[in-house]
Amino acid sequence: MRISNCKAGIAFTTLLLSSTVSYSAGLLKPSNVSYQDLQIKTHDVHVIVQDGYSRTEVEQTFFNPNQQELEALYSFPVPQGAAVGEFTYWINGQAVTAEVVEKGRAKQIYQQQKEAGNNTALVEQDSYKTFDVRVFPIAAQDQVKIRLVYLQQEQIDTGLGRYVYPLEEGGVDDAKDSFWTRNDTVKERFSFTMDIRSSYPLDGVRLPAHPNAQYTQIDDQQWQISIGSSNNNEQENLNSTPENSVKLDKDILVYWRHKPDLPGSVDLISYREPGKKQGTFKLTLTPGDDLALNQGQRDWIFVLDKSGSMAAKYQTLIEGVRQALAKLPVNDRFRIITFNNKAQDISSGYQAVTAENVENSLNKLQATGVSGGTNLYSGIEKAIKKLDADRASAIVLVSDGVANVGITEKKSFLKLLDKKDVRLYSFIMGNSANRPLLEGMSNISNGFYASVSNSDDLMGQVMLATSKMTHQAMRNIKLNINGIKVSELSHENFNSLYRGQQLTFFGHYYGQGAAEVELTGKVNGQKVSYKTEIDFNNGQTLHPELERLWAYSKIKQLEKEMDYLGESADSKQAIQELAVEYGLVTNYTSLLVVEEPVFEQLAVKQNNKQRIIKERAAQQQKKQQPVTDNRADHKQPMFSTPKPSFGGGGGAVHPLWMLLLVVLKLPSLLRKQSKAP
């Protein structure tokens, strides 16, 4: 799409939880079963953020208080961008590493081993919603231990890093939740520790939902954070029960902030196994703050979910719309569209922002009430049918994003947006909301999305989004690397670059030496170009995880193509082959543990075991070394201006965002923030 500023449609999407009940990570058992709940005895999390990605390691022990052996099923939300590739199950005191197997075959083997009474475990991905871990058996009055590890790209936006350990499941899968009961209580020990080792100096760390977390600043580039059930001051914050146990029902969210006025930069890390021709690299571009402010008036189209799932939030939603409309400039216009089983324009077209028009529309909104299902497609379709080509437009969608009436196929949503000159800016709230649908809609419209947790600093998220709405964006982005052979370049869907965002590319390279890197794009229709020269060395041995991250990025690229073009046997096979080779859980593959001799009997190669040995050795080596400077363009800087920093140049909070603040009850959250360090 080619969209001029005057025709740019902008949409902001925030997902509300679809139920008043917030489910959480935990052990599941079928409802109405008489045996005692299996228990989570310990839950220990260790995160390390370094070199542009994070590694999360979770160890848990489960206990069976019953007099018969049982199977444990542990379910937790899928973390955004998580490449899950390591799972360990202790059998007779010995750690056994899981191997990646095609999903159907893995499930069949697990069931066969279970029926034979053998030790076995399985990790599966349940669509976009959860990872489900099955372990058998837990002997009567006995316990088992498991470890799960996943990798994620570091998220840096306008100088802010953000990490979420998701525990709030969200409760959008009614069929699953009605069948299972959930034990989300840790009986003996909960701990969360995080090491941040930044290539760039930091000036602050913050946990908005856990103000009593313990912070230790080692130096300008290193911080340590800890939360634990042994910390009495933290008990209330972790939702402890009267028995001083801990519930896994609140996301742990960590922000870290770079010091201001850091230069725009290019960062490079690479890995090549000794003796191999092919290496793997990760290239991160952080442009300077040279995207100018946009000017102009807009039409605001509020698309509001009035389905039955919104009952608990509807009055708050109306008040949020009232405050948002009251603060719009007099020359702006608005429409209000509601939808449940079908969509309705209750404002009867665009209205001038006057007190009388606002009050009339709000009265109609109040009178509609809530009921029925969620025909999300009809709401969006009605909103984009009457966009005014002479005015910039903003679509404000308030929904949980779980379409269950009318057209629900993702491909249909993508085609609808692909035909229109409209940007979709999506805020995705809730760990079980339909994130792939909203991400796909944002990408196809060259917009952006951001996940929002109930533990977030919502004012900060609003400020970040405002600077993207109010500033120009770079379109038609291309990256060229010359002077060294590069192949299999992979990246997230960066057709557009907004203020504060980074560009990250993964790829393979051959040989070594200097390479010219050029980034091109268009801003306001004018071509822009940034160049530098960087060195690809013979390959570091400290980053074997790059191979998994590259494979995960390629898999996500293939999945996006399938979303739009439809599933094909070739694409499915390509995903399976990548996942098996690089040890990743996908919609088509699972992690399987059987007793060591059984792997050989089943002709399952233990490649993942060898990969994990290599990765752990590199982690130990990095731990003993100082924080590394990964910047690759010191000699010839690619960007001439400093990076955007949080709070700088974004202007005041736009009145539109008052809707988000009121709907999500920001005032009470801000009161909590005032107590934080």
Secondary structure, DSSP 8 states (H G I E B T S, - for coil): ----GGG-EEEEEEE--SSS---BSEEEEETT--S---EEEEEEEEEEEETTEEEEEEEEEEE--SSS-EEEEEEEE--TT-EEEEEEEEETTEEEE-EEEEHHHHHHHHHHHHHTT--EEEEEEETTTEEEEEEEEE-TT-EEEEEEEEEEE-EEETTEEEEEE--B-----HHHHHHEEEE-EEEEEEEEEEEEE-SS-EEEEE-TT-TT-EEEEEETTEEEEEEETT-GGGTTTTTB-TTS-EES-S-EEEEEEE-TT-B-EEEEEEE--TT-SEEEEEEEEE--S---B----EEEEEEEE-SGGGGGGHHHHHHHHHHHHHTS-TT-EEEEEEESSSEEETT-S-EE--HHHHHHHHHHHHHH---S---HHHHHHHHHHT--TTSEEEEEEEE-----SS---HHHHHHHHHTS----EEEEESTTS-HHHHHHHHHHTT-EEEEE-TTS-HHHHHHHHHHHHHB--EEEEEEEEESSEEEEEEES--SEE-TT--EEEEEEEES-EEEEEEEEEEETTEEEEEEEEEEE-S--SS-THHHHHHHHHHHHHHHHHHHHH---HHHHHHHHHHHHHHT---SSEEEEEE-HHHHHHTT---HHHHHHHHHHHHHHHHHTS-----B--SSS-S-SSB---TTSS--S--GGGHHHHHHTTHHHHHHHHTT--
